[in-house]
Amino acid sequence: MNTFIETLKSTWYIWVLVLAAGIFKLFLPRIKGFFGEKSVAFFLSRLDPAKYKVINNIMLQAGQHR
């Protein structure tokens, strides 16, 4: 029992990495969405403002929701 606790204490950084990986996996879709929105906004901002109007972060309803 004592060696088990000592092993856990000596490998604390592995548990921190496992926890961080779990949190990262949980928030990965949100992170990818954020960076995707920013990259598209960056490329669209280079369009000619006299010809185009760029609107970001718009959700369109598809189908009927009740």
URGISUL-V852155 format. One record per residue. N is the residue number from 1. SS is DSSP state (H for helix, E for strand, C for the rest). D_LAST is the distance of its C-alpha to the last C-alpha in Angstrom with 2 decimals. Layout:
<<N/SS/D_LAST> <N/SS/D_LAST>>
This chain:
<<1/C/57.20> <2/H/58.86> <3/H/58.70> <4/H/54.99> <5/H/54.34> <6/H/56.65> <7/H/54.84> <8/H/51.48> <9/H/53.11> <10/H/54.68> <11/C/51.47> <12/H/49.19> <13/H/48.25> <14/H/46.76> <15/H/44.40> <16/H/43.43> <17/H/42.74> <18/H/40.65> <19/H/38.58> <20/H/38.23> <21/H/37.22> <22/H/34.51> <23/H/33.11> <24/H/33.41> <25/H/31.56> <26/H/28.73> <27/H/28.37> <28/H/29.33> <29/H/25.95> <30/H/25.68> <31/H/29.35> <32/H/29.03> <33/H/26.08> <34/H/28.14> <35/H/31.22> <36/H/29.44> <37/H/27.99> <38/H/31.47> <39/H/33.32> <40/H/31.21> <41/H/31.58> <42/H/35.30> <43/H/35.82> <44/H/33.84> <45/C/35.83> <46/C/38.90> <47/C/37.76> <48/C/39.60> <49/C/37.86> <50/C/39.43> <51/C/37.53> <52/C/34.27> <53/C/31.72> <54/C/30.15> <55/C/26.82> <56/C/25.95> <57/C/22.94> <58/C/20.23> <59/C/16.74> <60/C/15.22> <61/C/11.65> <62/C/12.06> <63/C/9.98> <64/C/6.55> <65/C/3.77> <66/C/0.00>>
